[in-house]
């Protein structure tokens, strides 16, 4: 459980831009037991589990397949955006104040993966993680892990391993890298969000009954990657209760 401010340069929040809000809300509610709250003026809907914030859903703003976005907490968002741009990222949305909640910016890293920056105000991030139905890890899906490593080391002080198969984040979590999954539709590089599951195979079967499609699973049966009914990739990773 996490109810405190996140270490700088760690993942503090996740959200999904979806083209079909009602179908998406119904899917994650049935799969994870989330409560999806009424939308704000921009259509952004907070998701809770047992009353604690775990994620959000919003209207899709990009063409193509929807995707989960990771938000990284920073102390000075303008300095972070300047650093990102200098290192080759594209700034999609300049730092913007979100009321008293904080400041947000949207970027594309040099391999094309979307990543948002968040300077917290009253909203510091997820209140529950690493429990079934909540955020439990991430993986960068890219064909250029070396280029990603060269960016994230100076940009966010993420330390890649020598083989460029993952990063260690400042909060000591690990983020892996891997190839983009095969698909009839070309998929951009992106961050794959993993959700904790006490039984990935059972949860994957439920997800399929709810309209998801399975993309791949590891040989041990511990991790499964799926597309939700609108096409957004997500992972299930084994986490005992």
C-alpha positions as CSV (number, residue, x, y, z in Angstrom):
1,X,0.0,0.0,0.0
2,X,1.2,3.5,-0.8
3,X,-0.4,6.6,0.7
4,X,2.6,8.9,0.8
5,X,4.3,11.2,-1.6
6,X,6.3,9.2,-4.2
7,X,10.1,9.6,-4.6
8,X,11.1,12.0,-7.3
9,X,11.3,10.4,-10.8
10,X,9.2,7.4,-9.9
11,X,5.8,6.3,-11.3
12,X,3.1,7.9,-9.3
13,X,0.0,7.6,-11.4
14,X,-1.5,5.8,-14.4
15,X,-4.3,6.7,-16.7
16,X,-6.0,5.4,-19.9
17,X,-7.4,7.5,-22.8
18,X,-10.2,5.4,-24.2
19,X,-12.5,5.9,-27.2
20,X,-15.4,4.1,-25.4
21,X,-15.6,5.2,-21.8
22,X,-18.6,3.2,-20.8
23,X,-17.2,-0.1,-22.2
24,X,-13.8,0.5,-20.7
25,X,-15.3,1.4,-17.3
26,X,-17.4,-1.7,-17.3
27,X,-14.5,-3.9,-18.3
28,X,-12.1,-2.8,-15.5
29,X,-14.9,-2.7,-13.0
30,X,-15.7,-6.3,-13.7
31,X,-12.1,-7.4,-14.0
32,X,-10.6,-5.7,-11.0
33,X,-13.5,-4.6,-8.8
34,X,-12.8,-0.9,-9.4
35,X,-15.3,1.9,-8.7
36,X,-15.2,4.3,-11.6
37,X,-16.4,7.7,-10.4
38,X,-18.5,10.3,-12.4
39,X,-16.5,12.4,-14.9
40,X,-15.2,15.9,-14.2
41,X,-15.7,18.7,-16.7
42,X,-13.1,17.2,-19.1
43,X,-14.5,13.7,-19.0
44,X,-11.7,12.4,-16.7
45,X,-12.9,9.7,-14.3
46,X,-11.1,8.6,-11.2
47,X,-10.9,4.9,-10.3
48,X,-10.8,3.5,-6.8
49,X,-10.5,0.2,-5.1
50,X,-11.8,-0.1,-1.6
51,X,-12.0,3.7,-1.6
52,X,-8.4,4.3,-2.5
53,X,-7.2,5.9,-5.8
54,X,-5.6,3.5,-8.2
55,X,-6.0,5.0,-11.7
56,X,-8.1,7.1,-14.0
57,X,-9.9,6.9,-17.4
58,X,-10.2,9.8,-19.8
59,X,-11.3,10.4,-23.4
60,X,-8.8,9.3,-26.0
61,X,-7.0,12.2,-27.5
62,X,-4.7,10.4,-30.0
63,X,-5.6,8.4,-33.1
64,X,-4.9,4.7,-33.2
65,X,-5.0,2.1,-30.5
66,X,-5.6,3.5,-27.0
67,X,-2.9,3.1,-24.4
68,X,-2.2,3.4,-20.7
69,X,0.1,6.3,-19.8
70,X,2.5,6.4,-16.9
71,X,3.0,9.6,-14.9
72,X,6.3,10.3,-13.3
73,X,6.5,12.6,-10.3
74,X,9.0,15.5,-10.5
75,X,9.8,18.3,-8.1
76,X,10.3,21.0,-10.9
77,X,8.2,20.2,-14.0
78,X,9.6,23.1,-16.1
79,X,13.2,22.0,-15.4
80,X,12.2,18.4,-16.2
81,X,10.6,19.4,-19.5
82,X,13.6,21.5,-20.5
83,X,15.9,18.5,-19.8
84,X,13.6,16.1,-21.7
85,X,13.6,18.4,-24.8
86,X,17.4,18.8,-24.6
87,X,17.8,15.0,-24.6
88,X,15.6,14.5,-27.6
89,X,12.1,14.0,-26.3
90,X,9.2,15.8,-27.9
91,X,7.0,18.0,-25.7
92,X,3.4,17.3,-26.6
93,X,1.8,19.4,-23.9
94,X,3.8,22.1,-22.1
95,X,3.5,22.3,-18.3
96,X,0.0,23.1,-17.4
97,X,-1.6,23.8,-14.0
98,X,-4.4,21.4,-13.0
99,X,-6.1,23.5,-10.3
100,X,-4.7,22.7,-6.9
101,X,-3.9,19.1,-7.8
102,X,-0.6,19.8,-9.5
103,X,1.1,20.5,-12.8
104,X,1.2,18.2,-15.8
105,X,3.1,17.8,-19.0
106,X,2.9,15.3,-21.8
107,X,6.0,14.0,-23.7
108,X,7.1,11.5,-26.3
109,X,10.5,10.0,-25.4
110,X,13.1,9.5,-28.2
111,X,11.9,6.0,-29.1
112,X,8.3,7.3,-29.4
113,X,6.8,6.1,-26.1
114,X,4.3,8.5,-24.4
115,X,5.2,9.6,-20.8
116,X,3.6,12.2,-18.7
117,X,5.3,14.3,-16.0
118,X,3.5,15.3,-12.8
119,X,4.5,17.9,-10.3
120,X,2.2,17.1,-7.3
121,X,0.1,19.6,-5.5
122,X,-2.7,18.1,-3.5
123,X,-2.8,15.0,-5.7
124,X,0.3,12.9,-5.1
125,X,-0.7,9.7,-6.9
126,X,-1.9,6.2,-6.4
127,X,-3.1,5.3,-2.9
128,X,-2.9,1.6,-3.4
129,X,-0.3,-0.4,-5.4
130,X,1.0,-4.0,-5.6
131,X,-2.3,-5.6,-4.5
132,X,-4.6,-7.5,-6.9
133,X,-6.2,-5.1,-9.3
134,X,-3.6,-2.3,-8.8
135,X,-0.4,-1.1,-10.5
136,X,2.4,-3.6,-10.0
137,X,5.1,-2.8,-12.6
138,X,5.9,-1.7,-16.1
139,X,7.8,-2.6,-19.2
140,X,9.0,-0.4,-22.1
141,X,8.0,-2.0,-25.4
142,X,10.5,-0.8,-28.0
143,X,12.8,-2.1,-30.6
144,X,15.5,0.4,-29.5
145,X,16.3,-0.3,-25.8
146,X,19.8,1.1,-26.1
147,X,18.4,4.5,-27.3
148,X,15.9,4.4,-24.4
149,X,18.6,3.7,-21.9
150,X,20.7,6.6,-23.2
151,X,17.7,8.9,-22.6
152,X,16.3,7.7,-19.3
153,X,19.6,7.6,-17.5
154,X,20.2,11.4,-17.6
155,X,16.5,12.4,-18.0
156,X,15.1,10.7,-14.9
157,X,18.2,9.1,-13.3
158,X,16.9,5.6,-14.1
159,X,19.8,3.1,-14.1
160,X,19.8,0.6,-17.0
161,X,21.4,-2.8,-16.6
162,X,24.3,-3.6,-18.9
163,X,22.2,-5.6,-21.3
164,X,19.6,-2.9,-21.6
165,X,16.9,-5.3,-20.5
166,X,15.5,-3.0,-17.8
167,X,15.9,0.0,-15.5
168,X,16.0,0.5,-11.8
169,X,13.9,3.4,-10.7
170,X,14.6,5.7,-7.8
171,X,12.0,4.0,-5.6
172,X,14.0,0.7,-6.2
173,X,11.3,-0.8,-8.5
174,X,12.4,-2.5,-11.8
175,X,11.1,-1.6,-15.2
176,X,11.8,-4.2,-17.9
177,X,12.2,-3.6,-21.7
178,X,11.0,-5.9,-24.4
179,X,9.9,-6.0,-28.1
180,X,6.6,-4.6,-29.2
181,X,4.0,-7.3,-29.6
182,X,3.1,-8.5,-33.1
183,X,-0.2,-7.1,-34.3
184,X,-2.0,-6.5,-37.6
185,X,-1.9,-2.8,-36.7
186,X,1.4,-1.1,-36.2
187,X,1.8,-0.2,-32.5
188,X,4.0,2.6,-31.3
189,X,6.6,2.1,-28.6
190,X,4.9,2.4,-25.3
191,X,5.0,1.7,-21.6
192,X,3.1,-1.5,-20.8
193,X,1.4,-1.2,-17.4
194,X,1.2,-4.3,-15.3
195,X,-1.5,-5.0,-12.7
196,X,-1.1,-7.4,-9.8
197,X,-3.0,-10.6,-9.9
198,X,-3.3,-13.5,-7.4
199,X,-4.0,-15.8,-10.4
200,X,-3.0,-14.4,-13.8
201,X,-4.4,-17.4,-15.7
202,X,-7.8,-17.1,-14.0
203,X,-7.9,-13.3,-14.4
204,X,-6.9,-13.6,-18.1
205,X,-9.7,-16.1,-18.7
206,X,-12.1,-13.6,-17.0
207,X,-10.7,-10.8,-19.2
208,X,-11.3,-12.8,-22.3
209,X,-14.9,-13.5,-21.3
210,X,-15.3,-9.8,-20.8
211,X,-14.1,-9.1,-24.4
212,X,-10.3,-8.8,-24.1
213,X,-7.9,-10.7,-26.4
214,X,-4.7,-12.4,-25.2
215,X,-1.4,-11.3,-26.8
216,X,1.2,-13.4,-25.0
217,X,2.1,-15.1,-21.8
218,X,5.4,-16.2,-20.2
219,X,6.2,-19.9,-20.1
220,X,5.7,-20.1,-16.3
221,X,2.2,-18.8,-16.5
222,X,3.1,-15.9,-14.2
223,X,2.5,-13.0,-16.5
224,X,0.0,-12.4,-19.3
225,X,-0.4,-9.5,-21.7
226,X,-3.8,-8.7,-23.1
227,X,-5.7,-6.0,-25.1
228,X,-8.8,-4.7,-23.4
229,X,-12.0,-4.5,-25.5
230,X,-11.0,-1.2,-27.0
231,X,-7.5,-2.3,-27.9
232,X,-5.3,-1.0,-25.0
233,X,-2.5,-3.2,-23.9
234,X,-2.1,-4.2,-20.3
235,X,-0.4,-6.9,-18.3
236,X,-1.3,-9.2,-15.4
237,X,1.6,-10.1,-13.1
238,X,1.5,-12.7,-10.4
239,X,1.3,-11.3,-6.9
240,X,0.3,-13.5,-4.0
241,X,-2.4,-12.2,-1.7
